Amino acid sequence: MSGHSKFANIRAKKEKNDAAKGKAYTVIGREIAIAVKEGGPDPNNNFKLKFIIQKAKAANMPNDTIERGIKKAAGGNDGVDYEKLTYEGYGPNGVAIIVDTLTDNKNRTAANVKNAFSKGQGSLGTPGSVSFMFDKKGQIIIDKEECEKDGDELMELALEAGAEDLKEEEDSFEILTAPEDFDAVREALDQAGLPMASAEIAMIPQNTVSVTEEQAVKNLRRTLDLLDDDDDVQQYWTNWEEE
């Protein structure tokens, strides 16, 4: 993905999500609930929760909303049981799309995701139909403007913590890890005081697809916009090389 700024895409998506804080808060609230149920309500002993709280604050989520979400999940009496589901399919020109969701209603989520693909002239596939074209990796993006370390220093720190690789781009550093090493690397960077623009388990495309026909681009954007607007959608991944 030479010449392609992942950080710029992350920043653009964040700005778009910030314009619809209701959606962002819903997504983060569900992540808090899952993190608390998996690792407990104390962020000092639950690094996943600690990082989600940082993300919530970066999205200007009120502290009392964060605390209320933690207490509700810790009490175990919210009556909501979220399930992680992944959908795979194709957009125009054979663009591969993977959609990660967190839902309390599988039928609603399946219908909404199918609708997003259909309205963009795409189609849902079966599990594994496009994921073989991606590599599952821990991906950490660091904004160069906020990072005091240079590439060599950051590389040494990341590799020592267990990272596989560091790629330097014009405005950011991208650190890749095996999924099982992601938490350890993220925690090491956090303890070193490094600000992370994004840190997640990502599906990295092995190759990218260019879409040049105007209507195909419009259709693809329509699918992605509908996924962006769906509260059940946590994240999506494509092999589209945006111009």
C-alpha positions as CSV (number, residue, x, y, z in Angstrom):
1,M,0.0,0.0,0.0
2,S,2.8,2.3,-0.9
3,G,2.0,6.0,-0.8
4,H,-1.2,5.2,1.1
5,S,-1.6,7.0,4.5
6,K,-3.5,4.7,6.9
7,F,-3.3,7.5,9.5
8,A,-5.1,10.0,7.1
9,N,-7.9,7.4,6.6
10,I,-8.2,6.8,10.4
11,R,-8.3,10.6,11.0
12,A,-10.9,11.1,8.3
13,K,-13.1,8.3,9.7
14,K,-12.8,9.7,13.2
15,E,-13.8,13.2,12.0
16,K,-16.8,11.6,10.3
17,N,-17.7,9.6,13.4
18,D,-17.3,12.7,15.6
19,A,-20.0,14.3,13.6
20,A,-22.4,11.6,14.8
21,K,-21.4,11.2,18.4
22,G,-24.5,9.1,19.2
23,K,-23.1,6.3,17.0
24,A,-19.6,6.6,18.4
25,Y,-20.9,6.5,22.0
26,T,-23.0,3.5,21.3
27,V,-20.1,1.6,19.8
28,I,-17.8,2.6,22.7
29,G,-20.4,1.7,25.3
30,R,-20.7,-1.8,23.9
31,E,-16.9,-2.2,23.9
32,I,-16.8,-1.1,27.6
33,A,-19.5,-3.7,28.4
34,I,-17.6,-6.5,26.7
35,A,-14.2,-5.4,28.3
36,V,-15.7,-5.3,31.8
37,K,-17.3,-8.7,31.4
38,E,-14.1,-10.2,30.1
39,G,-11.6,-8.6,32.5
40,G,-13.3,-6.8,35.3
41,P,-14.2,-3.2,36.0
42,D,-10.8,-2.0,37.2
43,P,-8.8,-0.4,34.3
44,N,-5.6,-0.8,36.3
45,N,-6.0,-4.6,36.1
46,N,-7.8,-4.6,32.7
47,F,-5.7,-3.1,30.0
48,K,-8.3,-3.6,27.4
49,L,-10.8,-1.5,29.4
50,K,-8.1,1.1,30.1
51,F,-7.5,1.6,26.4
52,I,-11.2,1.8,25.6
53,I,-11.6,4.5,28.3
54,Q,-8.8,6.4,26.6
55,K,-10.6,6.1,23.3
56,A,-13.9,7.2,24.9
57,K,-12.2,10.3,26.4
58,A,-10.6,11.1,23.0
59,A,-14.2,11.0,21.5
60,N,-15.3,13.5,24.3
61,M,-17.5,10.9,25.9
62,P,-18.5,12.4,29.4
63,N,-16.8,10.8,32.4
64,D,-20.1,10.1,34.1
65,T,-21.3,8.2,31.0
66,I,-18.1,6.1,31.0
67,E,-18.4,5.4,34.7
68,R,-22.1,4.5,34.4
69,G,-21.3,2.1,31.6
70,I,-18.6,0.4,33.7
71,K,-20.8,0.0,36.8
72,K,-23.7,-1.3,34.7
73,A,-21.6,-3.9,33.1
74,A,-19.9,-4.9,36.4
75,G,-23.3,-5.3,38.0
76,G,-24.2,-7.9,35.4
77,N,-27.9,-6.9,35.5
78,D,-28.2,-4.9,32.3
79,G,-30.0,-7.8,30.6
80,V,-28.1,-7.3,27.4
81,D,-25.8,-10.0,26.0
82,Y,-23.7,-8.8,23.0
83,E,-22.4,-11.2,20.4
84,K,-19.5,-10.6,18.0
85,L,-20.4,-11.5,14.4
86,T,-18.4,-11.1,11.2
87,Y,-19.8,-10.8,7.7
88,E,-17.9,-11.0,4.4
89,G,-18.8,-10.0,0.9
90,Y,-18.0,-8.1,-2.2
91,G,-18.6,-4.6,-3.4
92,P,-18.4,-3.2,-6.9
93,N,-15.4,-4.3,-9.0
94,G,-14.8,-7.2,-6.7
95,V,-13.7,-5.1,-3.7
96,A,-13.6,-7.4,-0.7
97,I,-15.3,-6.2,2.5
98,I,-15.1,-7.7,6.0
99,V,-17.6,-6.3,8.6
100,D,-17.1,-6.8,12.3
101,T,-20.3,-6.3,14.4
102,L,-21.3,-6.4,18.1
103,T,-25.0,-7.0,18.5
104,D,-27.8,-8.0,20.8
105,N,-30.0,-8.9,17.8
106,K,-28.5,-11.1,15.1
107,N,-31.5,-10.9,12.8
108,R,-31.5,-7.1,12.8
109,T,-27.8,-6.9,12.2
110,A,-27.8,-9.5,9.4
111,A,-30.6,-7.6,7.6
112,N,-28.9,-4.3,7.9
113,V,-25.6,-5.5,6.7
114,K,-27.2,-7.3,3.7
115,N,-29.1,-4.2,2.9
116,A,-25.9,-2.1,2.9
117,F,-24.3,-4.5,0.4
118,S,-27.4,-4.7,-1.8
119,K,-27.8,-0.9,-2.0
120,G,-24.2,-0.6,-3.2
121,Q,-24.7,-3.3,-5.8
122,G,-22.6,-5.7,-3.9
123,S,-23.3,-9.1,-2.3
124,L,-22.8,-10.9,0.9
125,G,-20.6,-14.0,0.8
126,T,-20.1,-17.0,3.1
127,P,-17.6,-17.1,6.0
128,G,-14.1,-17.3,4.5
129,S,-15.2,-16.0,1.1
130,V,-12.9,-12.9,1.2
131,S,-11.0,-13.2,4.5
132,F,-8.3,-15.4,2.8
133,M,-7.2,-12.2,1.0
134,F,-6.4,-10.5,4.3
135,D,-3.9,-11.1,7.1
136,K,-5.1,-10.7,10.7
137,K,-2.6,-8.5,12.5
138,G,-2.4,-6.3,15.5
139,Q,-2.1,-2.8,14.1
140,I,-1.0,0.3,16.0
141,I,-0.8,3.7,14.4
142,I,1.3,6.5,15.9
143,D,1.0,10.1,14.8
144,K,4.5,11.5,14.0
145,E,3.5,14.9,15.2
146,E,2.8,13.6,18.7
147,C,5.7,11.1,18.9
148,E,9.0,12.3,20.4
149,K,10.9,9.2,19.3
150,D,12.4,8.8,15.8
151,G,11.8,5.7,13.7
152,D,14.9,3.8,14.9
153,E,14.0,4.3,18.6
154,L,10.4,3.3,18.1
155,M,11.5,0.3,16.1
156,E,13.8,-0.9,18.8
157,L,11.1,-0.4,21.5
158,A,8.4,-2.2,19.4
159,L,10.5,-5.1,18.4
160,E,11.7,-5.6,22.0
161,A,8.0,-5.7,23.1
162,G,7.3,-8.4,20.5
163,A,6.2,-6.5,17.3
164,E,6.8,-8.0,13.9
165,D,7.4,-4.9,11.9
166,L,7.3,-1.1,11.8
167,K,6.5,0.9,8.7
168,E,7.2,4.6,8.4
169,E,4.9,6.8,6.4
170,E,4.8,10.5,5.7
171,D,2.7,11.4,8.8
172,S,2.7,8.2,10.9
173,F,4.3,5.0,12.1
174,E,2.5,1.7,11.6
175,I,3.4,-1.1,14.0
176,L,2.3,-4.6,13.1
177,T,2.1,-7.6,15.5
178,A,0.9,-11.1,15.6
179,P,-2.6,-11.1,17.1
180,E,-1.4,-13.0,20.2
181,D,1.3,-10.4,20.9
182,F,-0.9,-7.3,20.3
183,D,-1.8,-6.6,24.0
184,A,1.8,-6.9,25.2
185,V,3.1,-4.5,22.5
186,R,0.3,-2.0,23.1
187,E,0.9,-2.1,26.8
188,A,4.6,-1.6,26.4
189,L,4.0,1.4,24.1
190,D,1.5,2.8,26.6
191,Q,3.9,2.5,29.5
192,A,6.5,4.3,27.4
193,G,4.1,7.2,27.1
194,L,3.6,6.9,23.3
195,P,0.3,8.3,22.1
196,M,-1.6,5.9,19.8
197,A,-3.9,7.3,17.2
198,S,-5.3,3.8,16.7
199,A,-4.7,0.3,18.2
200,E,-6.7,-2.7,17.1
201,I,-6.8,-6.2,15.7
202,A,-7.0,-5.4,12.0
203,M,-7.5,-7.3,8.7
204,I,-4.7,-6.1,6.5
205,P,-5.3,-6.7,2.7
206,Q,-2.6,-8.7,1.0
207,N,-3.3,-6.7,-2.2
208,T,-5.4,-3.7,-3.0
209,V,-8.0,-3.1,-5.7
210,S,-8.4,0.2,-7.6
211,V,-11.9,1.4,-8.6
212,T,-12.0,4.1,-11.2
213,E,-15.5,4.0,-12.7
214,E,-17.5,6.8,-11.2
215,Q,-20.7,4.8,-10.6
216,A,-18.8,2.0,-9.0
217,V,-17.1,4.4,-6.6
218,K,-20.5,5.9,-5.7
219,N,-22.0,2.4,-5.0
220,L,-19.0,1.4,-2.9
221,R,-19.2,4.6,-0.9
222,R,-22.9,4.0,-0.4
223,T,-22.3,0.6,1.1
224,L,-19.5,1.9,3.4
225,D,-21.7,4.9,4.5
226,L,-24.5,2.6,5.4
227,L,-22.1,0.5,7.5
228,D,-20.7,3.6,9.1
229,D,-24.3,4.6,10.2
230,D,-25.2,1.2,11.7
231,D,-24.8,1.1,15.4
232,D,-24.1,-2.6,15.3
233,V,-21.1,-2.2,13.1
234,Q,-17.8,-1.9,15.1
235,Q,-15.4,-1.8,12.1
236,Y,-15.1,-2.8,8.5
237,W,-12.1,-3.6,6.4
238,T,-11.7,-3.4,2.6
239,N,-9.0,-4.0,0.0
240,W,-10.0,-0.8,-1.8
241,E,-7.1,1.5,-2.6
242,E,-8.8,4.9,-2.3
243,E,-7.4,7.5,-4.6
